[in-house]
């Protein structure tokens, strides 16, 4: 790949967006729903496609406060660990878009046995820079596939 030289401002913006993506995963794993919601605009759009791209959405939410039950739902797990992978970001002044990958591990107990659900996710994001900080203006989650297995340990 060939890369054009980018300005220091664009470098800082790209780093800030990556930190935004990572903060979302960090807040999820720490069960910090308020911190996670603070990463979104007040009028955000949030959609989940549990059967992947091309399926019907299983959740479509409007506004930051509508995210509370989604983030609180993580409390049903004993632990989670989100690993963020590659991402692509396109910037246009104070707007941006991107796609990022994540492998999310969810540990729980069922019938006295520890189980692990691993979800392979892709996020389609729209970002906005407001008051010098990057936020999610829209986030769409595609669950490409999941696997469930017994967890040893």
TAVEN-V307927 format. One record per backbone hydrogen bond with DSSP energy under -0.5 kcal/mol. NH is the residue of the N-H (numbers start at 0). CO is the residue of the C=O. If there is no record, write none. Layout:
nh:NH co:CO
nh:NH co:CO
//
This chain:
nh:10 co:6
nh:11 co:7
nh:12 co:8
nh:13 co:9
nh:14 co:10
nh:15 co:11
nh:16 co:12
nh:17 co:13
nh:18 co:14
nh:19 co:15
nh:20 co:16
nh:21 co:17
nh:22 co:18
nh:23 co:19
nh:24 co:20
nh:25 co:21
nh:26 co:22
nh:27 co:23
nh:28 co:24
nh:29 co:25
nh:30 co:26
nh:30 co:27
nh:31 co:26
nh:32 co:30
nh:35 co:31
nh:36 co:32
nh:37 co:33
nh:38 co:35
nh:39 co:36
nh:40 co:135
nh:43 co:40
nh:44 co:136
nh:45 co:60
nh:46 co:138
nh:47 co:58
nh:48 co:140
nh:49 co:47
nh:51 co:48
nh:54 co:51
nh:57 co:47
nh:58 co:47
nh:60 co:45
nh:62 co:43
nh:63 co:41
nh:65 co:62
nh:66 co:63
nh:67 co:64
nh:70 co:66
nh:71 co:67
nh:72 co:68
nh:73 co:70
nh:74 co:71
nh:75 co:72
nh:76 co:73
nh:77 co:106
nh:78 co:106
nh:80 co:104
nh:82 co:80
nh:82 co:102
nh:83 co:81
nh:84 co:100
nh:87 co:98
nh:89 co:96
nh:91 co:94
nh:94 co:91
nh:95 co:126
nh:96 co:89
nh:97 co:124
nh:98 co:87
nh:99 co:122
nh:100 co:85
nh:101 co:120
nh:102 co:82
nh:103 co:101
nh:103 co:118
nh:104 co:80
nh:104 co:102
nh:105 co:116
nh:106 co:78
nh:107 co:114
nh:109 co:112
nh:112 co:109
nh:114 co:107
nh:115 co:148
nh:116 co:105
nh:117 co:115
nh:117 co:146
nh:118 co:103
nh:118 co:116
nh:119 co:144
nh:120 co:101
nh:120 co:118
nh:121 co:141
nh:122 co:99
nh:123 co:139
nh:124 co:97
nh:124 co:122
nh:125 co:137
nh:126 co:95
nh:127 co:134
nh:128 co:93
nh:129 co:127
nh:129 co:132
nh:132 co:129
nh:134 co:127
nh:135 co:38
nh:136 co:125
nh:136 co:134
nh:137 co:125
nh:138 co:44
nh:139 co:123
nh:140 co:46
nh:141 co:121
nh:141 co:139
nh:142 co:48
nh:142 co:140
nh:143 co:119
nh:143 co:141
nh:144 co:119
nh:146 co:117
nh:148 co:115
nh:150 co:113
nh:151 co:149
nh:152 co:150
//
